[in-house]
Amino acid sequence: MPDALSDAIHWIESHHPSHIAVLTGAGVSAESGIPTFRDAGGLWETYRAEELATPQAFARDPALVWRWYESRRALVRQAQPNAAHEALARLERSIAGRGELTLITQNVDGLHARAGSSSLIELHGNLFRVRCFEEETVSERMDPFDQMPPRCDCGSLLRPDVVWFGELLPPGFIERAADAVARADLLMVLGTSGVVHPAAGLVSMLRHGEAIEVNPARTPLSRLARFSIQAPAAEVVPRLVAAIEKSLP
Ligand code: OAD
């Protein structure tokens, strides 16, 4: 067992954390077969972010942007939640009535919800929701579109209901996430490179709690974490969750 993992488990056993916040990023879905953004072979290596995930790119070529989102939607439809998603969903159920768990994700793949998590803040939106440009209405659309770019019944373009570069997060989301972190006695930071704000700034909003990071690579958040475990999430998260469940009051 890596030293940092056994140290983190000892800390859990002696501190009995029951108010838990979790921040996840693309690395949590890596073992479900979904490429991350910034690792070698990640999504931003194949496509330049400014070409695809901005309001300007969409205005210039909505069909190109939509084809990229359709390929991601197709990949995620076939993927399954992995052991990390499942352990976090289980923790939400076992903590009910004994504490609280808030799961904050930057992921738009919906795998946390598919694993059964409901106390979920999807900071960057969801690939399977669309928004009408004109009416601003949001709806769920799981199936592939036959028209490219897809349009609303009103005739206007639909866009993915995700946050693009240069856009603000949905109102109230970061505030709710920051409140959960401020109340937490433990923050788990899982599979994020920690470079995209405001999500990355949540770690410094811990008041009395400690952070445990799980990521095979070191990140700018590693030095803020009390324990930085350099290993894959699907391997380590179930073990941390088991330790938390065992130590719950
Ligand atoms: P990144 O691609 O930036 O970072 C993924 C992180 O996951 C890296 O630090 C990897 O080392 C780590 N990782 C890889 N495999 C892992 C594994 N098996 N277990 C644990 N960690 C692993 O993804 P994010 O930090 O999520 O925003 O990126 C943040 C935001 O940038 C995304 O939400 C997206 C992107 O622009 C929007 O689309 C608005």
Boltz pocket constraint, residues with backbone or C-beta under 6 A from the ligand:
constraints:
  - pocket:
      binder: B
      contacts: [[A, 24], [A, 25], [A, 26], [A, 27], [A, 28], [A, 30], [A, 31], [A, 36], [A, 37], [A, 38], [A, 39], [A, 42], [A, 53], [A, 106], [A, 107], [A, 124], [A, 163], [A, 164], [A, 165], [A, 190], [A, 191], [A, 192], [A, 193], [A, 194], [A, 195], [A, 196], [A, 214], [A, 215], [A, 216], [A, 217], [A, 218], [A, 219], [A, 231], [A, 232], [A, 233], [A, 234]]
      max_distance: 6.0
